[in-house]
Amino acid sequence: MFKKTSPARPDPLAERLRKIADVQAEDVNYSSVQPGEKRSERKPTFKAATLTFITGERVDVVMKNVSDTGARIEFMRDMTLPDRVLVAEPTLRLKVWAYVIWQTRGAAGLQFVKT
């Protein structure tokens, strides 16, 4: 009647998120910003976007922040992005070519190509 409950099994998704959160931040050097120069103001966002490579391959990503000159994206696939991609996000009316300035596992910084 008063059965002792066994400890709950750990949730695999919660464990995975804890591992991701424990990853140490990496030092990133921004080659497009000179020392002493101020970066463009970044606006935090969480929008679904699509990257299109020159080869035609498409990858769904999440745009985490955006500025007039670039954006930070995150993606689930473990892959290496090419040097140049087409970024499309319809709600921001954004469709522009961008250079991949930096990339770590699952995230990248893009610099929009000025037209």
N, C-alpha and C positions, 0 to 999 in steps of 0.2 A: 504494500500500500504506500509506504513512504520510501519509495525507491530512491536510492542515491543516484543523482544524475552524473553521467560520465562527462568529462571535460569535452567541450565542443571542439570539433576538428577545425584547424585553422582554415580560413578562407583563402584560396589560392590567389584570387584577384587582390585581396588586401595585402598579402605577402609580396606580390609583384610590385604593387604601388609603393610599399615601404622600401623595397630594394631600389626602385627608381629614385625615390626621394633622398636616399642615402648617398647617391653618387655625388662626389665632390665637384664643385664648379671648376671648370677649366679656365685658364688664362687665355683670353682671346685678344689678339692684336688686330685692330681695324686698319687695314692698309689704305682705306680711302680717306681716313681722317688724319690730318697732320697733327703733331704734338702742339698743344695750345689752341687748336681749332675746336670750336663747339660743334657737336653733332646736331642734326635736325631733331626737333621735338617728336618723340615717339608717342603714338596714341595706343593704349592697350586695346586689344580686340580679341575676339575668339570667333573667327570666320572660317568656313570651309572654302578652300581655294583649290585650284588645279594648276599643276605645273605641266607644261608640254615641252618635251625635249626637241631638239632639231631633228632627231630620228623619227618623231611622231609619237613616241611613247608618252602616255599620260600618267601622272601620279597625283592622287588626292592627298592634300596636306591641310594642316590647320595653320592659319595666319594668327600669330600671337600678338604681334604689334606691328604698326605700320607708321611710316613717316612720309614726307614728301620725296625723300631720296631712296627709301628702301623698306624692307620688312624682315621680320624674323618669322621663320616657318618651322613647324615640327611635323614629323611624319613617322608612321609606324614601321615601315619596311626598313630593314638594315641595308642601305644602299649608298653608293657614291653618286652624287649629282654631277652632271657635266658643268663646264664653265659658264654656260649661258642657257637660260630657260625662259619660256614665256609664262608669265604669271597671270591667271585670270581669276577674278573674284567679282561676281555679278552685282552684289548688293552695294559694293563700294564703287561700282563702275570702273573697275580696274582691269586692264588688259595691256600689259607692257612687258617688254623684254627686260631681263635683269641678269646681272653677273652674280655668280655665287662667290661671295667675298670670303666667307669662312664656313666650315662645316664640321660638326661633331656627330657623334652617334645619335641619330634621330632628330637633329636640328640643324638649321643653316641660316645664314644671314645673306640677304639679297640686296644688291644695289641696283636701282632702276636705271636703265639706259636712257639718257637724255635725248629727246628727239626734237 
